[in-house]
Amino acid sequence: MNEKAQLYINRINLQPHPQGGYFSEVYRSDKTLKKEFLPEHYDGDRNFSTSIYFLLEGEQTSKFH
């Protein structure tokens, strides 16, 4: 593993992302959109917004949207 990537992974506690790379959630809104106001394919309420740190190391690829 790249030494600099490992430094960031350790420093901000990044975890492996199931679709490739590493991530850590840094913000989650306390306000939500209720399921009843969302399209049918949503199975529950959703937060207004979230934010993450995301890291790809070197030649890693990701299917993250």
VMD Tcl script that draws the C-alpha trace (Angstrom):
set ca {
  {0.00 0.00 0.00}
  {1.14 3.54 -0.76}
  {2.66 5.10 2.38}
  {0.86 8.43 1.91}
  {-2.50 6.70 1.35}
  {-1.96 4.65 4.52}
  {-1.26 7.87 6.43}
  {-4.67 9.32 5.42}
  {-6.47 6.02 5.97}
  {-5.14 5.90 9.53}
  {-5.41 9.61 10.33}
  {-9.09 10.04 9.38}
  {-10.15 6.46 10.08}
  {-11.10 5.56 6.51}
  {-12.82 2.20 6.06}
  {-12.91 0.02 2.92}
  {-15.87 0.96 0.71}
  {-17.82 -2.03 -0.70}
  {-17.55 -0.56 -4.22}
  {-13.82 0.17 -4.02}
  {-11.62 2.73 -2.28}
  {-11.87 3.95 1.30}
  {-14.32 6.30 3.00}
  {-15.39 7.96 6.24}
  {-18.65 9.80 6.85}
  {-17.99 13.30 8.20}
  {-21.48 14.81 8.20}
  {-25.09 13.64 8.33}
  {-27.96 16.14 8.42}
  {-30.29 15.73 11.37}
  {-33.23 16.62 9.11}
  {-34.90 13.95 6.99}
  {-37.21 13.51 4.04}
  {-40.05 11.15 4.92}
  {-40.51 8.01 2.82}
  {-44.01 9.11 1.86}
  {-42.56 12.08 -0.07}
  {-39.89 10.06 -1.91}
  {-40.15 7.92 -5.07}
  {-41.48 4.39 -4.52}
  {-38.08 2.65 -4.76}
  {-36.93 4.18 -1.43}
  {-37.52 1.86 1.50}
  {-37.36 4.47 4.27}
  {-36.70 8.05 5.29}
  {-33.54 9.75 3.96}
  {-31.33 12.44 5.45}
  {-31.33 15.79 3.63}
  {-27.59 15.45 3.06}
  {-24.44 13.58 4.01}
  {-20.77 14.14 3.32}
  {-17.84 11.73 3.20}
  {-14.10 11.65 2.66}
  {-13.29 9.22 -0.16}
  {-9.88 7.97 -1.26}
  {-8.72 5.86 -4.18}
  {-5.15 4.62 -3.94}
  {-3.00 4.52 -7.07}
  {-4.58 2.30 -9.69}
  {-7.67 1.41 -7.62}
  {-10.99 1.73 -9.38}
  {-14.43 2.27 -7.92}
  {-18.03 1.83 -9.00}
  {-19.00 4.48 -6.45}
  {-21.51 6.92 -7.95}
}
mol new
graphics top color blue
foreach p $ca { graphics top sphere $p radius 0.5 }
foreach p [lrange $ca 0 end-1] q [lrange $ca 1 end] { graphics top cylinder $p $q radius 0.2 }
display resetview
